[in-house]
Amino acid sequence: MARRVTSGAGCGAALLWVLAAAWIGGIAFFAVVVARSEIAMPMGAWAALALFGIAGLFLMMLAIRATIDAARFRGVSVELHTDPGVVGGKLAGVVHAPMPLELTLRNWNDDEEMLVWESMPLDVDSAFSFDVPFDCEGTSWRLVLSTRDGRHSASFSVPVMRTEASSPAQTRLALRAASYEAPSKTRVKVERGYAGTTVRLPLPSWIATWYLIALLVSAAAYLCSVYLWHDMPGIAIVLATVFAIIPLPTFAMTVRRIDADLRGLTLHYLLRGPKRIAVADVGAAYASGALHYELTFDGTAPSWTVLTLRSRAEAEWVAYELRRALPPRR
């Protein structure tokens, strides 16, 4: 008998609403108590309270988004035809949904909250089948359904384990496709030439966010220096300088361009000179600590190097384009 699983997104939305209500309620209660007291609060204290209020609004935004996701995927279920799924084998079933979706299989290490492996996304409106790698050692498996634009998603826990049918030969490397196409949405540019291939990478998206946060923190520090520590604007200047300097080591490790030819790869960094490395293979891997995909060279991530790619589809495509320019593997 096939097993049918459903998403628990509604529980997550309810928890976020409880946290948001408790946070905003506490801030409002404190503000009312202070406003009714006879103690005059300085403007800097109100500015600090406003920052906590903004954090509460952020929690509310997360709760609203989780509620929309739960409502959109209400009634959606996954019927498993392989129960359990087989590590080194297959996981197959049928998605019951009123609209076409993208489906991804992910292997997680729950002890460290680390993504071990994820499949390429499948466009599904009914049946699906995944080849599950044998060399995945995460503790849990999840099917993730998302809308085509990626704005809404829901997760389904599924049983996948090693059985007598598991094949040790079905590894991640063995399941690598012969070729990969560019994803529909990418800011990476690939230039193929007679002598080799050039990959141009965009600046990481977090840079603008970081400096916006730095600007807000500096403005808050300036208000506090004026209204709490009178006539001490130097505090804001120091904070702004520190926040501006913190990302510089990361900038020095960030790769903006990769040249590939028969001699190997040349990495061009944002703030330092190029580095040539001799490699035989280029792969894609998820960088759990940084929450993005990166490239691996001969199975390992390069040291002191930041390569930011948005998705596995983008990372596999870039790795494939670089492999095309390298000497054939023997």
Secondary structure, DSSP 4 states (H G I P E B T S, - for coil): --EEEE--HHHHHHHHHHHHHHHHHHHHHHHHHHHHSSSPPPHHHHHHHHHHHHHHHHHHHHHHHHHHHHHHTTT-EEEESSSSEETTSEEEEEEE-SS-EEEEEEEEETTTTEEEEEPPPEEESSEEEEEPPSS---SEEEEEEE-TTSS-EEEEEE-EE--TT--TT--TTTT--S--PPPSS---EEEE-SS-EEEE-PPPTHHHHHHHHHHHHHHHHHHHHHHTSTT-THHHHHHHHHHHHTTHHHHHHBEEEEEEETTEEEEEESSS--EEE--S-EEEEEETTTTEEEEEETTBPPTT-B--BSSHHHHHHHHHHHHHHSPPP-
